[in-house]
Amino acid sequence: MSTSAERHLGTESFATYLRSPVPIDHPIPGTPRVILFFDPHTRRIGLRGPATPNETPPAALENLTVRAVHHDGQRMIEIAVTDPRLFTDAYPLLCAVADRVQLDRQTMTGALAETLRRLGHLLRSEEVLSPETETGLVGELLVLTGIAHALGPDAALASWKGGQAEEHDFGLPDHDIEVKTTLSERRAHWISSLTQLVETGDRPLWLVSFQITAAGSGGRTLPELVARARALMTSPARRTELDNLLLSAGWRERYEATCQRRWRLRTPAEVFRVNGSFPRLTPRLLADAAIDATYVTDIRYRLDLTGRTGDPPPPTLTEVLSKGQLELQ
């Protein structure tokens, strides 16, 4: 039996078909008879294959139509791509449908549904923001909006490191801030590396701990927090810079449809000075214990600060958190 690659046109041959000024019907080798067609007059490409008794076309998609037609005296199912900009990208999908019809003996509509379903599994992770990223962004946006209120939008944009591979989430003129947000009833947070809780030079490092919970009413959704942060950026250039930071941090506009849970603070934020007495794992700690971490490539540990008394934050951070926490009240 021929392979899928042998049964279908190569990239160059398909491109030649797309340049043709006349309609082309290209039978795909195999049984039952399935035809790849290109119609330059109606600007469509697609497949025609036999319709089984009572086979009903599904509802059309935005750029994909499915209908029953009569062609060469036979009732057939026609699947057509209607946007020329998508022809090249859609061609592998059409090949996959033809393979399921001829090699797996599926119906035309069944083969299309199966192909789209499998593509959906491939793409689904991109359609839904992970819970860990969502809660992390909620906390970081509380601090970002607090800085914008307290120090202005330029300071907020300059301080947020977002997803820029920096060790700490925010860098203010006099100190760094690491933001941790949890849904747990305990003030417990995951630390993702040995250096996440290491000071940068002589700059003080503060850990801000948020506990949030789902709100039946009140509170705000993540998309609402994004919108409020954008509203504080008082020029198109600032909004563009914020959008780039959000993109780096994992936010996409398409997540608005799925990030609809409302959040509120479970407890007021707690602030801890990360210093020699703070519980943490660091490279120096392991070295002092004569532990060779050369072959340890990843370290992730959970830090439970429940019951630990926070430290008095500097005045600027106090103001930032005071204003930022209002977003979830």
Residue pairs with C-beta under 8 A, 6 or more apart in sequence:
1 103
2 29
2 30
4 95
4 99
4 103
7 28
7 29
7 30
7 95
7 98
7 99
7 102
8 28
8 95
8 98
9 17
9 26
9 36
14 88
14 91
15 88
17 24
17 26
17 38
18 38
18 45
18 87
18 88
20 38
20 40
21 40
22 40
23 37
23 38
23 39
23 40
23 41
24 37
24 38
25 35
25 36
25 37
26 35
26 36
26 37
26 38
27 33
27 34
27 35
27 36
28 34
28 35
28 36
28 98
28 102
30 98
30 102
30 103
31 102
32 49
32 50
32 101
32 102
33 49
33 50
34 47
34 48
34 49
34 98
34 101
34 102
35 47
35 48
35 49
35 71
36 45
36 46
36 47
36 94
36 98
37 44
37 45
37 46
37 47
37 48
38 44
38 45
39 45
43 82
43 84
44 80
44 81
44 82
45 80
45 81
45 87
45 90
45 91
45 94
46 78
46 79
46 80
46 81
46 94
47 78
47 79
47 94
47 97
47 98
47 108
48 69
48 71
48 76
48 77
48 78
48 79
49 76
49 77
49 98
49 101
49 108
50 74
50 75
50 76
50 77
50 108
51 68
51 75
51 76
51 77
51 108
52 107
55 68
55 77
55 107
55 108
55 109
56 68
56 109
57 66
57 67
57 68
57 77
57 109
58 66
58 109
58 112
58 113
60 66
60 67
63 81
63 82
63 83
63 86
64 79
64 80
64 81
64 82
64 90
65 78
65 79
65 80
65 82
66 77
66 78
66 79
66 80
66 109
66 112
67 77
67 78
67 80
68 75
68 76
68 77
68 78
69 75
69 76
69 77
69 78
70 76
71 78
76 108
77 107
77 108
77 109
79 94
79 97
79 108
79 112
81 87
81 90
81 94
93 115
93 119
96 111
96 115
97 108
97 111
97 112
97 115
98 111
100 106
100 110
100 111
100 114
100 115
101 107
101 108
101 111
104 111
106 114
126 252
127 254
127 255
127 258
128 255
128 258
129 222
129 250
129 251
129 252
129 255
129 258
129 259
131 183
132 190
133 249
133 250
134 222
134 259
135 181
135 182
135 183
135 212
136 179
136 181
137 222
137 225
137 249
137 250
137 251
138 181
138 210
138 212
138 222
138 225
138 263
138 328
139 179
139 180
139 181
139 208
139 210
139 212
140 160
140 162
140 169
140 170
140 179
140 181
140 249
141 222
141 225
141 226
141 229
141 327
142 210
142 225
142 269
142 321
142 324
142 325
142 327
142 328
143 169
143 170
143 177
143 179
143 208
143 320
143 321
143 324
144 156
144 160
144 170
144 229
144 324
145 156
145 225
145 228
145 229
145 232
145 323
145 324
145 327
146 319
146 320
146 321
146 322
146 323
146 324
146 325
147 155
147 156
147 159
147 160
147 170
147 172
147 320
147 324
148 155
148 156
148 229
148 232
148 233
149 232
149 320
149 323
149 324
150 316
150 319
150 320
150 323
151 172
151 316
151 320
153 232
153 233
153 234
153 238
154 238
155 172
156 232
157 233
157 238
157 241
157 242
157 245
159 170
159 171
159 172
160 169
160 170
160 245
161 168
161 169
161 170
161 171
162 245
162 246
162 248
162 249
163 248
163 249
163 250
164 245
164 248
167 193
167 195
167 196
167 198
167 200
168 176
168 177
168 178
168 196
168 200
168 205
169 177
169 178
169 179
170 176
170 177
170 179
171 177
171 200
171 203
172 316
172 317
174 203
174 204
174 314
174 316
175 203
175 204
175 205
175 206
175 314
175 317
176 199
176 200
176 203
176 204
176 205
176 206
177 205
177 206
177 207
177 208
177 317
178 196
178 197
178 205
178 206
178 207
178 208
178 274
179 208
179 210
180 189
180 207
180 208
180 209
180 210
181 189
181 209
181 210
181 211
181 212
182 188
182 189
182 209
182 210
182 211
182 212
183 211
183 212
183 213
184 211
185 211
185 266
186 304
186 306
187 209
187 211
187 267
187 270
187 304
187 305
187 306
187 308
188 302
188 303
188 304
188 305
188 306
189 209
189 302
189 303
189 305
190 300
190 301
190 302
190 303
191 197
191 280
191 281
191 300
191 301
191 302
191 303
192 300
193 298
193 299
193 300
194 281
194 282
194 283
194 286
194 293
194 299
195 282
195 283
197 205
197 207
197 274
197 278
197 280
197 281
197 282
198 205
198 282
198 283
199 205
199 274
199 275
204 273
204 275
204 314
205 273
205 274
206 271
206 272
206 273
206 274
206 311
206 313
206 314
206 317
207 271
207 272
207 274
207 278
208 269
208 270
208 271
208 317
208 321
209 269
209 270
209 271
209 272
209 305
210 265
210 269
211 265
211 266
211 267
212 263
212 264
212 265
212 266
212 328
213 263
213 264
213 265
213 266
214 261
214 262
214 263
214 264
215 262
215 263
215 264
216 262
217 262
218 262
218 264
218 329
219 262
219 263
219 264
219 328
219 329
220 228
220 262
220 263
220 327
220 328
221 259
221 260
221 261
221 262
221 263
222 255
222 259
222 261
222 263
223 255
223 256
223 259
223 260
225 327
226 246
226 251
228 327
229 242
230 239
230 242
230 243
233 239
233 241
233 242
263 328
264 328
264 329
265 325
265 328
265 329
268 325
269 321
269 325
270 305
270 310
271 310
271 311
271 313
271 317
271 321
272 278
272 305
272 308
272 310
272 311
273 311
274 280
279 303
279 305
280 303
281 299
281 301
283 293
286 293
287 293
313 321
